[in-house]
Amino acid sequence: MNLPTIDADRRPRGPYTFGAALLDALVPVARPELVAAHDIEIRAAAPHLASLVPRRRGSLADDLPREQRILIPGAGRTLRLANGLAEFVRDCLAGTGPLAVTVANLAEADPTDAQLVEVLRRRVPELEITEVAGRPVEGPFAADYDRFRDEGFHHAMAEAGLDELARLGHDDDPERWWTLLHRTTAALEAIGREGEARRLYETARRVSTEPRHRATVACSIAMLYVRHHDPGLRDPEEALAWINEAITITSLLPDRRERAFHLGFDLNGKALIEVRRGRPAAALTLVERAVELAERDLPPDLHPIHRLVLRANRGQLLGALGRTDEALADYAAAIAADPGYPDYYLDRGTLLHRLGRLDEAVADYESAMRVSPPFPEPYYNRAEVRYARGDLAGALADLDYALELDPGFAPAYVNRAGLRIALGDQAGAREDVVAGLGLTPREPYLLCVLGQVEQAAGRRAAARAAFDGALELDGGLAAAWAGRGGLSFEEGAHEAAVADLTRALELGEKMELLFNRALALRAAGREREARADLARAALLDPDDPDVQRELGR
């Protein structure tokens, strides 16, 4: 089946021009249950199809006035949408056969469409996409400032906002100007264009003396310094100076409700800065002040998202400080307030995993999967639980899917490489190491796995270089000490092997490490110490035949 040529130029219709046209052809004839399974993605990409796509999943923000929707989707949301749309297209075509579509002006498409085409080509081979040249559309950009902001279409928001700000002066319409400025700067920051955002903030500081807006600008500049995409340009101390400026202003706002919201927002921002400064207890005090302000001075029906964000942030800090029961209570409150928001399930699941409550952790990870378009983190997290339980095949399936969703998700290469080593797949482990190091060249765990791969292949010099590199980056990586110790043993350097295995044991006692050090000690002529290690290993695992064999010698 062939579709008519789709013009992807973003100017007439904005984000998902191509995606919406593709959905126009598929949604009306798709199975209702398949449409319902992808309601979020379809409604975001093609809002004009909303009458055909009842909302099955949703968030608290969907029914709130726009000024109370304080959570702006992150830059990664469009990849979630693209993957969900790709799975919808794939499942539509499963019963009908291949579909061919020609797209014109892809070079002029919004980044949402460019990303969608990349994901479709990678994940849906049944869809044949052919590019042709086209004549770019002349005329203004079709702007929908509310949709762009609410859906996280940051490139479109930045383009449209900059265009209108170039034509609209502050004195022409102050409230409209400020709304545009805040939305445009937030979009610019989300896509890594902080320099342009900072210039707009400086313009705002020159044209206005209104306290609330100046406080918001000061807070935004503080967040820019603490969240900058370039770690080298982050400066928590400069951020602290700016957030104090904001707090000074908002603490003096005369209206009690306005003060409670804006001051609470700024205190929460300062808490993030204190975390980056290594002061989690100070951060907790700030968030608790913000919670108290909200509970005391805001009406119960005002700013519910602000309240749940504060509860969730307090939960994170309490968990980090070891106050886990209180942390779980805060997470429960945040999730109860907005059960359609996926991120807090992940945070609570991670805490439950750390506490050894694995069934509950998995339930939270799977809740995050259910309420959101697909994204890699919950599958990555569930893989860790499955691995801990010995379900290597299930763990591998989760990691495979995580990397199918996002080939740039570096942590999954680390874990899958180690898993493939455990499964004896040396070639696959090497592929993951190469891919992972291409994304994070200074990742010690990947260098450690590379050492294991090189050692198994008999390339001892390369293995030693990899282990040495891992330990230079992370001297607390027990697997690298153990790996290098095993390599030294193979090379006959028994005392060096003992030293490295001893360091690994200092980082965490394991039967396997004791057994290996015993072999190295015996080879070095240190029989009494070797037998002590074997005896300790036998206590940890009385049924291990290798330990019993060596004890009998």
Number of C-alpha atoms within 10 A of each C-alpha: 9 11 13 12 16 20 23 29 26 25 20 16 16 24 31 26 22 30 22 24 18 17 19 14 12 16 20 13 10 16 12 13 9 15 22 16 18 22 24 22 23 26 18 22 24 20 14 13 17 13 9 16 21 14 14 12 16 16 15 14 18 10 10 14 10 11 7 14 17 15 12 16 16 14 16 12 16 24 19 18 25 28 23 25 25 24 20 24 23 19 15 18 17 11 8 10 11 15 15 14 16 15 20 20 19 22 16 18 22 22 20 24 26 19 18 22 20 13 21 21 15 12 17 19 12 17 20 14 15 11 14 13 11 15 10 17 15 9 8 10 16 14 20 14 18 11 15 21 19 19 16 21 27 29 20 27 28 26 15 21 23 19 14 14 17 8 8 15 13 16 11 10 10 13 11 14 18 16 12 21 24 19 19 27 26 21 29 22 23 23 15 14 16 22 14 14 23 18 12 19 20 13 13 19 16 10 11 14 11 9 14 17 18 20 26 22 25 25 25 25 22 28 23 22 22 24 21 18 16 10 10 7 12 18 19 22 16 14 25 23 14 22 27 18 19 30 22 14 20 26 17 13 16 9 9 14 17 16 21 22 22 21 25 27 26 27 26 26 24 29 28 23 27 21 16 17 16 11 13 20 15 16 24 23 16 22 25 19 16 27 24 14 18 25 13 13 15 19 11 11 6 15 18 22 19 20 23 21 20 23 23 24 25 26 29 23 22 20 19 14 13 10 13 18 11 14 24 21 15 24 24 19 17 24 20 12 16 17 19 20 20 22 19 24 27 22 21 26 29 22 21 19 19 11 11 12 13 20 13 15 25 25 15 24 26 19 20 25 19 14 19 23 23 25 23 21 22 24 25 25 23 25 27 21 20 18 16 12 12 11 13 18 14 17 24 22 14 24 27 20 17 25 20 17 22 18 16 16 17 20 20 26 27 23 24 24 31 25 21 19 20 12 14 13 14 21 14 17 27 22 13 24 29 18 19 24 19 13 16 15 13 16 20 24 25 30 27 31 30 30 29 30 27 20 21 15 13 11 13 20 12 17 25 23 17 25 28 20 19 26 21 13 14 15 15 15 19 23 20 29 26 26 23 29 30 25 24 21 22 14 11 14 16 22 19 18 27 24 18 21 28 20 17 26 19 11 14 10 14 14 19 15 22 25 23 23 30 27 23 28 23 16 17 18 13 14 15 11 14 23 19 14 23 24 20 16 23 20 11 15 15 12 10 12 11 12 23 16 10 15 15 7 6
